[in-house]
Structures are given as C-alpha cells and as structure tokens.
Amino acid sequence: MAINVALTEILACPICKGKLKYDQAGQRLICLADALAYPVRNNIPVLIADEAAQLSSDEVKKWRS
C-alpha cells in the first residue's frame, strides 16, 4: 500500500521547504533541491534530515526529466 497522493501534495522538505516527489517503487519522498530522499516506513513519511539519503547526480537527473 502506498501513501495517500493528497498527502504528498501538502508535505514539504524539512530543510528547504520545497515540494517533494513520491517514489512509489523506492518508498521514499524525493527533494530535488537538496538531492535528498526521505524514507516512507509503514506508509508514514519520515521527514527527519538525519534519516534522509543523499541522491546521486544520476538519480537527480532522472527525477528532473
């Protein structure tokens, strides 16, 4: 089960306050501005900066296209 799409519309990156994109396959929320991926555990977004994974430049390019 995925998180609610309406929820992803109101969530923001805790660092830059920018929009997040939902990666359903990876169960994570992507911030392109900071190149970070926040995990989604048990359908709950974990928007804690220390929990975020750094995205590679290739991943950022993929999400921007």
mmJSON file of the N, C-alpha and C atoms, coordinates in Angstrom:
{"data_MODEL":{"atom_site":{
"group_PDB":["ATOM","ATOM","ATOM","ATOM","ATOM","ATOM","ATOM","ATOM","ATOM","ATOM","ATOM","ATOM","ATOM","ATOM","ATOM","ATOM","ATOM","ATOM","ATOM","ATOM","ATOM","ATOM","ATOM","ATOM","ATOM","ATOM","ATOM","ATOM","ATOM","ATOM","ATOM","ATOM","ATOM","ATOM","ATOM","ATOM","ATOM","ATOM","ATOM","ATOM","ATOM","ATOM","ATOM","ATOM","ATOM","ATOM","ATOM","ATOM","ATOM","ATOM","ATOM","ATOM","ATOM","ATOM","ATOM","ATOM","ATOM","ATOM","ATOM","ATOM","ATOM","ATOM","ATOM","ATOM","ATOM","ATOM","ATOM","ATOM","ATOM","ATOM","ATOM","ATOM","ATOM","ATOM","ATOM","ATOM","ATOM","ATOM","ATOM","ATOM","ATOM","ATOM","ATOM","ATOM","ATOM","ATOM","ATOM","ATOM","ATOM","ATOM","ATOM","ATOM","ATOM","ATOM","ATOM","ATOM","ATOM","ATOM","ATOM","ATOM","ATOM","ATOM","ATOM","ATOM","ATOM","ATOM","ATOM","ATOM","ATOM","ATOM","ATOM","ATOM","ATOM","ATOM","ATOM","ATOM","ATOM","ATOM","ATOM","ATOM","ATOM","ATOM","ATOM","ATOM","ATOM","ATOM","ATOM","ATOM","ATOM","ATOM","ATOM","ATOM","ATOM","ATOM","ATOM","ATOM","ATOM","ATOM","ATOM","ATOM","ATOM","ATOM","ATOM","ATOM","ATOM","ATOM","ATOM","ATOM","ATOM","ATOM","ATOM","ATOM","ATOM","ATOM","ATOM","ATOM","ATOM","ATOM","ATOM","ATOM","ATOM","ATOM","ATOM","ATOM","ATOM","ATOM","ATOM","ATOM","ATOM","ATOM","ATOM","ATOM","ATOM","ATOM","ATOM","ATOM","ATOM","ATOM","ATOM","ATOM","ATOM","ATOM","ATOM","ATOM","ATOM","ATOM","ATOM","ATOM","ATOM","ATOM","ATOM","ATOM","ATOM","ATOM","ATOM"],
"id":[1,2,3,4,5,6,7,8,9,10,11,12,13,14,15,16,17,18,19,20,21,22,23,24,25,26,27,28,29,30,31,32,33,34,35,36,37,38,39,40,41,42,43,44,45,46,47,48,49,50,51,52,53,54,55,56,57,58,59,60,61,62,63,64,65,66,67,68,69,70,71,72,73,74,75,76,77,78,79,80,81,82,83,84,85,86,87,88,89,90,91,92,93,94,95,96,97,98,99,100,101,102,103,104,105,106,107,108,109,110,111,112,113,114,115,116,117,118,119,120,121,122,123,124,125,126,127,128,129,130,131,132,133,134,135,136,137,138,139,140,141,142,143,144,145,146,147,148,149,150,151,152,153,154,155,156,157,158,159,160,161,162,163,164,165,166,167,168,169,170,171,172,173,174,175,176,177,178,179,180,181,182,183,184,185,186,187,188,189,190,191,192,193,194,195],
"type_symbol":["N","C","C","N","C","C","N","C","C","N","C","C","N","C","C","N","C","C","N","C","C","N","C","C","N","C","C","N","C","C","N","C","C","N","C","C","N","C","C","N","C","C","N","C","C","N","C","C","N","C","C","N","C","C","N","C","C","N","C","C","N","C","C","N","C","C","N","C","C","N","C","C","N","C","C","N","C","C","N","C","C","N","C","C","N","C","C","N","C","C","N","C","C","N","C","C","N","C","C","N","C","C","N","C","C","N","C","C","N","C","C","N","C","C","N","C","C","N","C","C","N","C","C","N","C","C","N","C","C","N","C","C","N","C","C","N","C","C","N","C","C","N","C","C","N","C","C","N","C","C","N","C","C","N","C","C","N","C","C","N","C","C","N","C","C","N","C","C","N","C","C","N","C","C","N","C","C","N","C","C","N","C","C","N","C","C","N","C","C","N","C","C","N","C","C"],
"label_atom_id":["N","CA","C","N","CA","C","N","CA","C","N","CA","C","N","CA","C","N","CA","C","N","CA","C","N","CA","C","N","CA","C","N","CA","C","N","CA","C","N","CA","C","N","CA","C","N","CA","C","N","CA","C","N","CA","C","N","CA","C","N","CA","C","N","CA","C","N","CA","C","N","CA","C","N","CA","C","N","CA","C","N","CA","C","N","CA","C","N","CA","C","N","CA","C","N","CA","C","N","CA","C","N","CA","C","N","CA","C","N","CA","C","N","CA","C","N","CA","C","N","CA","C","N","CA","C","N","CA","C","N","CA","C","N","CA","C","N","CA","C","N","CA","C","N","CA","C","N","CA","C","N","CA","C","N","CA","C","N","CA","C","N","CA","C","N","CA","C","N","CA","C","N","CA","C","N","CA","C","N","CA","C","N","CA","C","N","CA","C","N","CA","C","N","CA","C","N","CA","C","N","CA","C","N","CA","C","N","CA","C","N","CA","C","N","CA","C","N","CA","C","N","CA","C","N","CA","C"],
"label_alt_id":[null,null,null,null,null,null,null,null,null,null,null,null,null,null,null,null,null,null,null,null,null,null,null,null,null,null,null,null,null,null,null,null,null,null,null,null,null,null,null,null,null,null,null,null,null,null,null,null,null,null,null,null,null,null,null,null,null,null,null,null,null,null,null,null,null,null,null,null,null,null,null,null,null,null,null,null,null,null,null,null,null,null,null,null,null,null,null,null,null,null,null,null,null,null,null,null,null,null,null,null,null,null,null,null,null,null,null,null,null,null,null,null,null,null,null,null,null,null,null,null,null,null,null,null,null,null,null,null,null,null,null,null,null,null,null,null,null,null,null,null,null,null,null,null,null,null,null,null,null,null,null,null,null,null,null,null,null,null,null,null,null,null,null,null,null,null,null,null,null,null,null,null,null,null,null,null,null,null,null,null,null,null,null,null,null,null,null,null,null,null,null,null,null,null,null],
"label_comp_id":["MET","MET","MET","ALA","ALA","ALA","ILE","ILE","ILE","ASN","ASN","ASN","VAL","VAL","VAL","ALA","ALA","ALA","LEU","LEU","LEU","THR","THR","THR","GLU","GLU","GLU","ILE","ILE","ILE","LEU","LEU","LEU","ALA","ALA","ALA","CYS","CYS","CYS","PRO","PRO","PRO","ILE","ILE","ILE","CYS","CYS","CYS","LYS","LYS","LYS","GLY","GLY","GLY","LYS","LYS","LYS","LEU","LEU","LEU","LYS","LYS","LYS","TYR","TYR","TYR","ASP","ASP","ASP","GLN","GLN","GLN","ALA","ALA","ALA","GLY","GLY","GLY","GLN","GLN","GLN","ARG","ARG","ARG","LEU","LEU","LEU","ILE","ILE","ILE","CYS","CYS","CYS","LEU","LEU","LEU","ALA","ALA","ALA","ASP","ASP","ASP","ALA","ALA","ALA","LEU","LEU","LEU","ALA","ALA","ALA","TYR","TYR","TYR","PRO","PRO","PRO","VAL","VAL","VAL","ARG","ARG","ARG","ASN","ASN","ASN","ASN","ASN","ASN","ILE","ILE","ILE","PRO","PRO","PRO","VAL","VAL","VAL","LEU","LEU","LEU","ILE","ILE","ILE","ALA","ALA","ALA","ASP","ASP","ASP","GLU","GLU","GLU","ALA","ALA","ALA","ALA","ALA","ALA","GLN","GLN","GLN","LEU","LEU","LEU","SER","SER","SER","SER","SER","SER","ASP","ASP","ASP","GLU","GLU","GLU","VAL","VAL","VAL","LYS","LYS","LYS","LYS","LYS","LYS","TRP","TRP","TRP","ARG","ARG","ARG","SER","SER","SER"],
"label_asym_id":["A","A","A","A","A","A","A","A","A","A","A","A","A","A","A","A","A","A","A","A","A","A","A","A","A","A","A","A","A","A","A","A","A","A","A","A","A","A","A","A","A","A","A","A","A","A","A","A","A","A","A","A","A","A","A","A","A","A","A","A","A","A","A","A","A","A","A","A","A","A","A","A","A","A","A","A","A","A","A","A","A","A","A","A","A","A","A","A","A","A","A","A","A","A","A","A","A","A","A","A","A","A","A","A","A","A","A","A","A","A","A","A","A","A","A","A","A","A","A","A","A","A","A","A","A","A","A","A","A","A","A","A","A","A","A","A","A","A","A","A","A","A","A","A","A","A","A","A","A","A","A","A","A","A","A","A","A","A","A","A","A","A","A","A","A","A","A","A","A","A","A","A","A","A","A","A","A","A","A","A","A","A","A","A","A","A","A","A","A","A","A","A","A","A","A"],
"label_entity_id":["1","1","1","1","1","1","1","1","1","1","1","1","1","1","1","1","1","1","1","1","1","1","1","1","1","1","1","1","1","1","1","1","1","1","1","1","1","1","1","1","1","1","1","1","1","1","1","1","1","1","1","1","1","1","1","1","1","1","1","1","1","1","1","1","1","1","1","1","1","1","1","1","1","1","1","1","1","1","1","1","1","1","1","1","1","1","1","1","1","1","1","1","1","1","1","1","1","1","1","1","1","1","1","1","1","1","1","1","1","1","1","1","1","1","1","1","1","1","1","1","1","1","1","1","1","1","1","1","1","1","1","1","1","1","1","1","1","1","1","1","1","1","1","1","1","1","1","1","1","1","1","1","1","1","1","1","1","1","1","1","1","1","1","1","1","1","1","1","1","1","1","1","1","1","1","1","1","1","1","1","1","1","1","1","1","1","1","1","1","1","1","1","1","1","1"],
"label_seq_id":[1,1,1,2,2,2,3,3,3,4,4,4,5,5,5,6,6,6,7,7,7,8,8,8,9,9,9,10,10,10,11,11,11,12,12,12,13,13,13,14,14,14,15,15,15,16,16,16,17,17,17,18,18,18,19,19,19,20,20,20,21,21,21,22,22,22,23,23,23,24,24,24,25,25,25,26,26,26,27,27,27,28,28,28,29,29,29,30,30,30,31,31,31,32,32,32,33,33,33,34,34,34,35,35,35,36,36,36,37,37,37,38,38,38,39,39,39,40,40,40,41,41,41,42,42,42,43,43,43,44,44,44,45,45,45,46,46,46,47,47,47,48,48,48,49,49,49,50,50,50,51,51,51,52,52,52,53,53,53,54,54,54,55,55,55,56,56,56,57,57,57,58,58,58,59,59,59,60,60,60,61,61,61,62,62,62,63,63,63,64,64,64,65,65,65],
"pdbx_PDB_ins_code":[null,null,null,null,null,null,null,null,null,null,null,null,null,null,null,null,null,null,null,null,null,null,null,null,null,null,null,null,null,null,null,null,null,null,null,null,null,null,null,null,null,null,null,null,null,null,null,null,null,null,null,null,null,null,null,null,null,null,null,null,null,null,null,null,null,null,null,null,null,null,null,null,null,null,null,null,null,null,null,null,null,null,null,null,null,null,null,null,null,null,null,null,null,null,null,null,null,null,null,null,null,null,null,null,null,null,null,null,null,null,null,null,null,null,null,null,null,null,null,null,null,null,null,null,null,null,null,null,null,null,null,null,null,null,null,null,null,null,null,null,null,null,null,null,null,null,null,null,null,null,null,null,null,null,null,null,null,null,null,null,null,null,null,null,null,null,null,null,null,null,null,null,null,null,null,null,null,null,null,null,null,null,null,null,null,null,null,null,null,null,null,null,null,null,null],
"Cartn_x":[0.838,0.0,0.878,0.516,1.271,0.644,1.429,0.864,-0.122,-0.994,-2.042,-1.43,-1.837,-1.313,-1.627,-2.795,-3.156,-2.185,-1.707,-0.739,0.565,0.99,2.249,2.161,0.963,0.788,1.027,0.829,0.982,2.279,2.984,4.25,5.339,6.307,7.422,8.715,9.8,11.117,11.37,11.813,12.054,13.257,14.102,15.283,14.994,14.538,14.337,12.882,11.973,10.524,9.973,10.736,10.315,9.406,8.863,7.971,8.757,8.049,8.611,7.904,8.652,8.077,8.071,7.0,6.873,7.423,8.359,8.934,8.267,7.227,6.456,7.3,8.131,8.948,9.952,10.531,11.53,10.98,9.667,9.03,9.805,9.908,10.621,10.08,10.36,9.992,11.267,11.261,12.445,12.385,13.467,13.632,14.737,14.37,15.36,16.258,15.743,16.535,17.733,17.528,18.592,19.215,18.684,19.147,19.101,17.936,17.743,16.519,16.561,15.425,15.043,13.799,13.283,12.527,12.781,12.106,10.627,9.873,8.471,8.409,8.103,8.06,6.647,6.116,4.741,3.75,3.958,3.11,3.178,4.225,4.401,5.696,5.615,6.826,7.685,8.976,9.928,10.7,10.202,10.798,11.769,12.802,13.871,15.151,15.827,17.01,18.061,18.263,19.272,18.903,17.638,17.169,17.235,17.433,17.427,18.705,18.56,19.701,20.045,21.32,21.792,21.529,20.997,20.771,22.012,22.275,23.373,22.947,23.908,23.581,22.743,22.977,22.178,20.72,20.489,19.115,18.408,19.117,18.523,18.143,19.013,18.722,17.488,17.404,16.266,14.961,14.936,13.728,13.361,14.353,14.074,13.502,13.726,13.227,11.82],
"Cartn_y":[-1.189,0.0,1.245,2.23,3.469,4.552,5.595,6.713,7.468,8.196,8.939,10.042,10.101,11.104,12.519,12.722,14.049,14.485,13.536,13.851,14.351,13.751,14.179,15.608,16.065,17.434,18.488,18.141,19.138,18.977,17.87,17.675,18.533,18.947,19.756,19.257,19.515,19.163,19.941,19.276,19.99,20.93,20.776,21.629,22.886,22.7,23.851,24.274,23.478,23.72,23.573,22.927,22.713,21.504,21.354,20.227,18.924,17.868,16.528,15.704,14.817,13.895,12.513,11.763,10.434,9.373,8.603,7.47,6.212,5.767,4.623,3.348,3.168,1.955,1.882,3.023,3.049,3.374,3.634,4.021,5.141,6.275,7.432,8.702,9.811,11.129,11.841,12.386,12.977,14.501,15.122,16.573,16.832,17.363,17.618,18.796,19.781,20.958,20.592,19.674,19.265,17.926,17.272,15.952,14.944,14.908,14.0,13.122,11.938,11.015,10.668,10.993,10.697,9.38,8.484,7.188,7.282,6.302,6.123,4.739,4.705,3.436,3.177,2.029,1.67,2.741,3.275,4.319,5.642,5.853,7.1,7.753,8.974,9.68,10.037,9.757,10.094,11.322,12.493,13.742,14.301,13.52,13.901,13.965,15.113,15.322,14.234,13.782,12.755,11.391,11.193,9.921,9.924,11.083,11.212,10.641,10.073,9.553,10.529,10.705,11.577,10.913,11.665,11.149,11.378,10.454,10.636,11.641,12.167,13.129,12.452,11.169,10.435,10.329,10.082,9.994,11.341,12.415,13.75,14.037,13.718,13.931,13.131,11.893,11.035,11.666,12.184,12.75,14.112,14.802,16.112,15.961,14.816,14.642,14.088],
"Cartn_z":[0.0,0.0,0.0,-0.777,-0.896,-0.027,0.221,0.973,0.092,0.697,0.012,-0.858,-2.111,-3.045,-2.561,-1.981,-1.466,-0.381,0.402,1.453,0.852,-0.246,-0.865,-1.396,-1.686,-2.19,-1.109,0.153,1.221,2.01,1.811,2.512,1.881,2.705,2.218,2.836,2.161,2.661,3.957,5.014,6.269,6.22,5.213,5.112,4.295,3.045,2.151,2.008,2.555,2.482,1.064,0.185,-1.198,-1.346,-2.549,-2.86,-2.882,-2.556,-2.579,-3.646,-4.282,-5.259,-4.622,-4.881,-4.291,-5.222,-4.741,-5.461,-4.918,-5.596,-5.121,-5.11,-6.125,-6.203,-5.055,-4.702,-3.64,-2.27,-2.189,-0.926,-0.241,-0.956,-0.421,-1.043,-0.391,-0.887,-1.302,-2.506,-3.114,-3.066,-2.577,-2.656,-3.671,-4.822,-5.871,-5.529,-4.82,-4.477,-3.596,-2.662,-1.747,-2.129,-3.167,-3.615,-2.468,-1.79,-0.667,-0.888,-0.289,-0.339,1.101,1.462,2.796,2.75,3.699,3.668,4.042,3.563,3.96,4.596,5.884,6.618,7.112,6.766,7.153,6.727,5.513,4.914,5.66,6.456,7.197,6.725,6.184,5.765,6.972,6.871,7.927,7.447,7.801,7.32,8.353,8.607,9.532,8.713,8.75,7.911,8.114,9.333,9.605,9.022,8.706,8.131,6.605,6.001,4.54,3.934,2.754,1.991,0.876,0.638,-0.436,-1.783,-2.736,-4.087,-4.936,-5.83,-6.771,-7.843,-8.559,-9.628,-10.718,-10.962,-11.951,-11.518,-10.21,-9.703,-9.817,-9.509,-9.602,-11.047,-11.988,-13.414,-13.831,-13.359,-13.697,-13.214,-12.004,-11.439,-12.04,-12.569,-13.187,-14.586,-15.207,-16.579,-16.607],
"occupancy":[1.0,1.0,1.0,1.0,1.0,1.0,1.0,1.0,1.0,1.0,1.0,1.0,1.0,1.0,1.0,1.0,1.0,1.0,1.0,1.0,1.0,1.0,1.0,1.0,1.0,1.0,1.0,1.0,1.0,1.0,1.0,1.0,1.0,1.0,1.0,1.0,1.0,1.0,1.0,1.0,1.0,1.0,1.0,1.0,1.0,1.0,1.0,1.0,1.0,1.0,1.0,1.0,1.0,1.0,1.0,1.0,1.0,1.0,1.0,1.0,1.0,1.0,1.0,1.0,1.0,1.0,1.0,1.0,1.0,1.0,1.0,1.0,1.0,1.0,1.0,1.0,1.0,1.0,1.0,1.0,1.0,1.0,1.0,1.0,1.0,1.0,1.0,1.0,1.0,1.0,1.0,1.0,1.0,1.0,1.0,1.0,1.0,1.0,1.0,1.0,1.0,1.0,1.0,1.0,1.0,1.0,1.0,1.0,1.0,1.0,1.0,1.0,1.0,1.0,1.0,1.0,1.0,1.0,1.0,1.0,1.0,1.0,1.0,1.0,1.0,1.0,1.0,1.0,1.0,1.0,1.0,1.0,1.0,1.0,1.0,1.0,1.0,1.0,1.0,1.0,1.0,1.0,1.0,1.0,1.0,1.0,1.0,1.0,1.0,1.0,1.0,1.0,1.0,1.0,1.0,1.0,1.0,1.0,1.0,1.0,1.0,1.0,1.0,1.0,1.0,1.0,1.0,1.0,1.0,1.0,1.0,1.0,1.0,1.0,1.0,1.0,1.0,1.0,1.0,1.0,1.0,1.0,1.0,1.0,1.0,1.0,1.0,1.0,1.0,1.0,1.0,1.0,1.0,1.0,1.0],
"B_iso_or_equiv":[0.0,0.0,0.0,0.0,0.0,0.0,0.0,0.0,0.0,0.0,0.0,0.0,0.0,0.0,0.0,0.0,0.0,0.0,0.0,0.0,0.0,0.0,0.0,0.0,0.0,0.0,0.0,0.0,0.0,0.0,0.0,0.0,0.0,0.0,0.0,0.0,0.0,0.0,0.0,0.0,0.0,0.0,0.0,0.0,0.0,0.0,0.0,0.0,0.0,0.0,0.0,0.0,0.0,0.0,0.0,0.0,0.0,0.0,0.0,0.0,0.0,0.0,0.0,0.0,0.0,0.0,0.0,0.0,0.0,0.0,0.0,0.0,0.0,0.0,0.0,0.0,0.0,0.0,0.0,0.0,0.0,0.0,0.0,0.0,0.0,0.0,0.0,0.0,0.0,0.0,0.0,0.0,0.0,0.0,0.0,0.0,0.0,0.0,0.0,0.0,0.0,0.0,0.0,0.0,0.0,0.0,0.0,0.0,0.0,0.0,0.0,0.0,0.0,0.0,0.0,0.0,0.0,0.0,0.0,0.0,0.0,0.0,0.0,0.0,0.0,0.0,0.0,0.0,0.0,0.0,0.0,0.0,0.0,0.0,0.0,0.0,0.0,0.0,0.0,0.0,0.0,0.0,0.0,0.0,0.0,0.0,0.0,0.0,0.0,0.0,0.0,0.0,0.0,0.0,0.0,0.0,0.0,0.0,0.0,0.0,0.0,0.0,0.0,0.0,0.0,0.0,0.0,0.0,0.0,0.0,0.0,0.0,0.0,0.0,0.0,0.0,0.0,0.0,0.0,0.0,0.0,0.0,0.0,0.0,0.0,0.0,0.0,0.0,0.0,0.0,0.0,0.0,0.0,0.0,0.0],
"pdbx_formal_charge":[null,null,null,null,null,null,null,null,null,null,null,null,null,null,null,null,null,null,null,null,null,null,null,null,null,null,null,null,null,null,null,null,null,null,null,null,null,null,null,null,null,null,null,null,null,null,null,null,null,null,null,null,null,null,null,null,null,null,null,null,null,null,null,null,null,null,null,null,null,null,null,null,null,null,null,null,null,null,null,null,null,null,null,null,null,null,null,null,null,null,null,null,null,null,null,null,null,null,null,null,null,null,null,null,null,null,null,null,null,null,null,null,null,null,null,null,null,null,null,null,null,null,null,null,null,null,null,null,null,null,null,null,null,null,null,null,null,null,null,null,null,null,null,null,null,null,null,null,null,null,null,null,null,null,null,null,null,null,null,null,null,null,null,null,null,null,null,null,null,null,null,null,null,null,null,null,null,null,null,null,null,null,null,null,null,null,null,null,null,null,null,null,null,null,null],
"auth_seq_id":[1,1,1,2,2,2,3,3,3,4,4,4,5,5,5,6,6,6,7,7,7,8,8,8,9,9,9,10,10,10,11,11,11,12,12,12,13,13,13,14,14,14,15,15,15,16,16,16,17,17,17,18,18,18,19,19,19,20,20,20,21,21,21,22,22,22,23,23,23,24,24,24,25,25,25,26,26,26,27,27,27,28,28,28,29,29,29,30,30,30,31,31,31,32,32,32,33,33,33,34,34,34,35,35,35,36,36,36,37,37,37,38,38,38,39,39,39,40,40,40,41,41,41,42,42,42,43,43,43,44,44,44,45,45,45,46,46,46,47,47,47,48,48,48,49,49,49,50,50,50,51,51,51,52,52,52,53,53,53,54,54,54,55,55,55,56,56,56,57,57,57,58,58,58,59,59,59,60,60,60,61,61,61,62,62,62,63,63,63,64,64,64,65,65,65],
"auth_comp_id":["MET","MET","MET","ALA","ALA","ALA","ILE","ILE","ILE","ASN","ASN","ASN","VAL","VAL","VAL","ALA","ALA","ALA","LEU","LEU","LEU","THR","THR","THR","GLU","GLU","GLU","ILE","ILE","ILE","LEU","LEU","LEU","ALA","ALA","ALA","CYS","CYS","CYS","PRO","PRO","PRO","ILE","ILE","ILE","CYS","CYS","CYS","LYS","LYS","LYS","GLY","GLY","GLY","LYS","LYS","LYS","LEU","LEU","LEU","LYS","LYS","LYS","TYR","TYR","TYR","ASP","ASP","ASP","GLN","GLN","GLN","ALA","ALA","ALA","GLY","GLY","GLY","GLN","GLN","GLN","ARG","ARG","ARG","LEU","LEU","LEU","ILE","ILE","ILE","CYS","CYS","CYS","LEU","LEU","LEU","ALA","ALA","ALA","ASP","ASP","ASP","ALA","ALA","ALA","LEU","LEU","LEU","ALA","ALA","ALA","TYR","TYR","TYR","PRO","PRO","PRO","VAL","VAL","VAL","ARG","ARG","ARG","ASN","ASN","ASN","ASN","ASN","ASN","ILE","ILE","ILE","PRO","PRO","PRO","VAL","VAL","VAL","LEU","LEU","LEU","ILE","ILE","ILE","ALA","ALA","ALA","ASP","ASP","ASP","GLU","GLU","GLU","ALA","ALA","ALA","ALA","ALA","ALA","GLN","GLN","GLN","LEU","LEU","LEU","SER","SER","SER","SER","SER","SER","ASP","ASP","ASP","GLU","GLU","GLU","VAL","VAL","VAL","LYS","LYS","LYS","LYS","LYS","LYS","TRP","TRP","TRP","ARG","ARG","ARG","SER","SER","SER"],
"auth_asym_id":["A","A","A","A","A","A","A","A","A","A","A","A","A","A","A","A","A","A","A","A","A","A","A","A","A","A","A","A","A","A","A","A","A","A","A","A","A","A","A","A","A","A","A","A","A","A","A","A","A","A","A","A","A","A","A","A","A","A","A","A","A","A","A","A","A","A","A","A","A","A","A","A","A","A","A","A","A","A","A","A","A","A","A","A","A","A","A","A","A","A","A","A","A","A","A","A","A","A","A","A","A","A","A","A","A","A","A","A","A","A","A","A","A","A","A","A","A","A","A","A","A","A","A","A","A","A","A","A","A","A","A","A","A","A","A","A","A","A","A","A","A","A","A","A","A","A","A","A","A","A","A","A","A","A","A","A","A","A","A","A","A","A","A","A","A","A","A","A","A","A","A","A","A","A","A","A","A","A","A","A","A","A","A","A","A","A","A","A","A","A","A","A","A","A","A"],
"auth_atom_id":["N","CA","C","N","CA","C","N","CA","C","N","CA","C","N","CA","C","N","CA","C","N","CA","C","N","CA","C","N","CA","C","N","CA","C","N","CA","C","N","CA","C","N","CA","C","N","CA","C","N","CA","C","N","CA","C","N","CA","C","N","CA","C","N","CA","C","N","CA","C","N","CA","C","N","CA","C","N","CA","C","N","CA","C","N","CA","C","N","CA","C","N","CA","C","N","CA","C","N","CA","C","N","CA","C","N","CA","C","N","CA","C","N","CA","C","N","CA","C","N","CA","C","N","CA","C","N","CA","C","N","CA","C","N","CA","C","N","CA","C","N","CA","C","N","CA","C","N","CA","C","N","CA","C","N","CA","C","N","CA","C","N","CA","C","N","CA","C","N","CA","C","N","CA","C","N","CA","C","N","CA","C","N","CA","C","N","CA","C","N","CA","C","N","CA","C","N","CA","C","N","CA","C","N","CA","C","N","CA","C","N","CA","C","N","CA","C","N","CA","C","N","CA","C","N","CA","C"],
"pdbx_PDB_model_num":[1,1,1,1,1,1,1,1,1,1,1,1,1,1,1,1,1,1,1,1,1,1,1,1,1,1,1,1,1,1,1,1,1,1,1,1,1,1,1,1,1,1,1,1,1,1,1,1,1,1,1,1,1,1,1,1,1,1,1,1,1,1,1,1,1,1,1,1,1,1,1,1,1,1,1,1,1,1,1,1,1,1,1,1,1,1,1,1,1,1,1,1,1,1,1,1,1,1,1,1,1,1,1,1,1,1,1,1,1,1,1,1,1,1,1,1,1,1,1,1,1,1,1,1,1,1,1,1,1,1,1,1,1,1,1,1,1,1,1,1,1,1,1,1,1,1,1,1,1,1,1,1,1,1,1,1,1,1,1,1,1,1,1,1,1,1,1,1,1,1,1,1,1,1,1,1,1,1,1,1,1,1,1,1,1,1,1,1,1,1,1,1,1,1,1]
}}}
